[in-house]
Amino acid sequence: MLVYVWFSQVEGSLRLQWSAFFKKGNGLVMCAGFALSFLGRRATIAPMNIAIITGASSGLGREYARAADESGRYDELWVIARRAERLEELANACATPVRAISLDLAQANAIEELSALLQREKPTVGLLVNAAGFGKFGTYADLTAAEVSSMITVNCNALVCLTQAVLPFMTRGSRILQIASSAAFQPLPGLDVYAATKAFVLSYTRALRFELRGRGIYVTAVCPIWVRTEFIDVARQTANGTTVKNPAPSISPERVVRWSLFVNRVNYPVATCCVSGVIMRIAGKILPAPLEMWAWEGLRRL
Ligand SMILES: NC(=O)c1ccc[n+]([C@@H]2O[C@H](COP(=O)([O-])OP(=O)(O)OC[C@H]3O[C@@H](n4cnc5c(N)ncnc54)[C@H](OP(=O)(O)O)[C@@H]3O)[C@@H](O)[C@H]2O)c1
């Protein structure tokens, strides 16, 4: 009885207070306040988790984007390349929302544009794959200054600057895959600049991984051998595209992507992706460079 009296009084006074609030319109204001503070708290607690993938208009990059989409881990995929229509096609095929960012990474302002976007959106970058890159067949005498310079800019400069721009947005458990190549394991005449750019990527990635060891960010250099992508068609478009006569693509991009994501997941520094890659890596460590270059000199003419 006493409890009933107390409850009806409390309930009555609450009802009075609520009706007073609503009469003055305060109730509406309060509800809006609650909703805003809830949304605000959500925004600070959980920034958007995204994957950034360069070179996503074809080959390995596109396959990494598909894998990121299938994983269902990301709120958005930011895909980067020059061919906007290819990126749109990819976006239409993905279940995850895709931001198609058409950028020429050989241009100086490309990274600034991406940095500005990151500053505006303030996402968490859960995955960065730097797959944009290309090679050109030919010796020093065959390649133009423009070809050589843009190869270095895209393969090295853009990869490093983009990584630098993204790192502040990474957190424990974020993942970085830098696409190098088995060409990184030794100097390759006839592919001299390309092999050197990939040796740079491998060395940079290993050192970066060491620097990041305390932050719980997984870093892997991916070093595949010939993969069935548009790479060889692009590489042949030079004054002497048959410098490397018959590159025989042996592995599929799907295989490289599946294996390298696994290698990165177990936090291993280098993913070689097939037996020939492993052999090249071991040979690069134990054989003298001149011996390797003479062996390659024969192989590239077959
Ligand atoms: N395929 C192989 O045998 C092989 C072996 C070892 C390592 N790799 C490495 O794997 C990576 C991916 O190559 P892939 O085999 O997938 O070749 P791919 O099919 O030719 O793809 C190259 C990607 O890089 C992008 N790209 C090139 N120049 C760019 C620029 N200036 N700005 C922005 N994006 C640019 C291309 O997009 P847009 O043309 O639309 O800009 C394309 O999406 C490269 O770093 C390559 O060196 C390839």
PDBQT file of the ligand as one rigid body, heavy atoms in Angstrom, charges set to zero:
ROOT
HETATM    1  N1  LIG A 401      52.359  -8.427 -63.499  1.00  0.00    +0.000 N 
HETATM    2  C1  LIG A 401      53.566  -8.785 -63.130  1.00  0.00    +0.000 C 
HETATM    3  O1  LIG A 401      54.193  -9.667 -63.735  1.00  0.00    +0.000 OA
HETATM    4  C2  LIG A 401      54.180  -8.142 -61.892  1.00  0.00    +0.000 A 
HETATM    5  C3  LIG A 401      55.224  -8.837 -61.256  1.00  0.00    +0.000 A 
HETATM    6  C4  LIG A 401      55.801  -8.257 -60.142  1.00  0.00    +0.000 A 
HETATM    7  C5  LIG A 401      55.349  -7.040 -59.642  1.00  0.00    +0.000 A 
HETATM    8  N2  LIG A 401      54.346  -6.391 -60.297  1.00  0.00    +0.000 N 
HETATM    9  C6  LIG A 401      53.920  -5.093 -59.743  1.00  0.00    +0.000 C 
HETATM   10  O2  LIG A 401      52.561  -5.170 -59.403  1.00  0.00    +0.000 OA
HETATM   11  C7  LIG A 401      51.983  -3.861 -59.413  1.00  0.00    +0.000 C 
HETATM   12  C8  LIG A 401      50.659  -3.942 -60.137  1.00  0.00    +0.000 C 
HETATM   13  O3  LIG A 401      50.902  -4.255 -61.503  1.00  0.00    +0.000 OA
HETATM   14  P1  LIG A 401      49.926  -5.203 -62.331  1.00  0.00    +0.000 P 
HETATM   15  O4  LIG A 401      50.670  -6.440 -62.622  1.00  0.00    +0.000 OA
HETATM   16  O5  LIG A 401      48.624  -5.303 -61.667  1.00  0.00    +0.000 OA
HETATM   17  O6  LIG A 401      49.875  -4.363 -63.689  1.00  0.00    +0.000 OA
HETATM   18  P2  LIG A 401      48.654  -3.582 -64.365  1.00  0.00    +0.000 P 
HETATM   19  O7  LIG A 401      47.529  -4.503 -64.616  1.00  0.00    +0.000 OA
HETATM   20  O8  LIG A 401      49.260  -2.866 -65.534  1.00  0.00    +0.000 OA
HETATM   21  O9  LIG A 401      48.206  -2.519 -63.233  1.00  0.00    +0.000 OA
HETATM   22  C9  LIG A 401      48.960  -1.368 -62.955  1.00  0.00    +0.000 C 
HETATM   23  C10 LIG A 401      48.080  -0.394 -62.205  1.00  0.00    +0.000 C 
HETATM   24  O10 LIG A 401      48.848   0.761 -61.867  1.00  0.00    +0.000 OA
HETATM   25  C11 LIG A 401      48.115   1.917 -62.224  1.00  0.00    +0.000 C 
HETATM   26  N3  LIG A 401      48.994   3.020 -62.587  1.00  0.00    +0.000 N 
HETATM   27  C12 LIG A 401      50.033   3.001 -63.447  1.00  0.00    +0.000 A 
HETATM   28  N4  LIG A 401      50.543   4.234 -63.575  1.00  0.00    +0.000 NA
HETATM   29  C13 LIG A 401      49.808   5.049 -62.774  1.00  0.00    +0.000 A 
HETATM   30  C14 LIG A 401      49.825   6.452 -62.494  1.00  0.00    +0.000 A 
HETATM   31  N5  LIG A 401      50.699   7.294 -63.081  1.00  0.00    +0.000 N 
HETATM   32  N6  LIG A 401      48.908   6.959 -61.629  1.00  0.00    +0.000 NA
HETATM   33  C15 LIG A 401      47.996   6.148 -61.054  1.00  0.00    +0.000 A 
HETATM   34  N7  LIG A 401      47.937   4.826 -61.277  1.00  0.00    +0.000 NA
HETATM   35  C16 LIG A 401      48.821   4.278 -62.143  1.00  0.00    +0.000 A 
HETATM   36  C17 LIG A 401      47.283   1.490 -63.440  1.00  0.00    +0.000 C 
HETATM   37  O11 LIG A 401      46.117   2.304 -63.545  1.00  0.00    +0.000 OA
HETATM   38  P3  LIG A 401      45.849   3.376 -64.687  1.00  0.00    +0.000 P 
HETATM   39  O12 LIG A 401      46.562   2.921 -65.921  1.00  0.00    +0.000 OA
HETATM   40  O13 LIG A 401      44.353   3.383 -64.838  1.00  0.00    +0.000 OA
HETATM   41  O14 LIG A 401      46.353   4.654 -64.145  1.00  0.00    +0.000 OA
HETATM   42  C18 LIG A 401      46.902   0.078 -63.032  1.00  0.00    +0.000 C 
HETATM   43  O15 LIG A 401      45.755   0.091 -62.260  1.00  0.00    +0.000 OA
HETATM   44  C19 LIG A 401      53.032  -2.953 -60.069  1.00  0.00    +0.000 C 
HETATM   45  O16 LIG A 401      53.693  -2.218 -59.080  1.00  0.00    +0.000 OA
HETATM   46  C20 LIG A 401      53.999  -3.932 -60.717  1.00  0.00    +0.000 C 
HETATM   47  O17 LIG A 401      55.294  -3.390 -60.778  1.00  0.00    +0.000 OA
HETATM   48  C21 LIG A 401      53.743  -6.930 -61.394  1.00  0.00    +0.000 A 
ENDROOT
TORSDOF 0
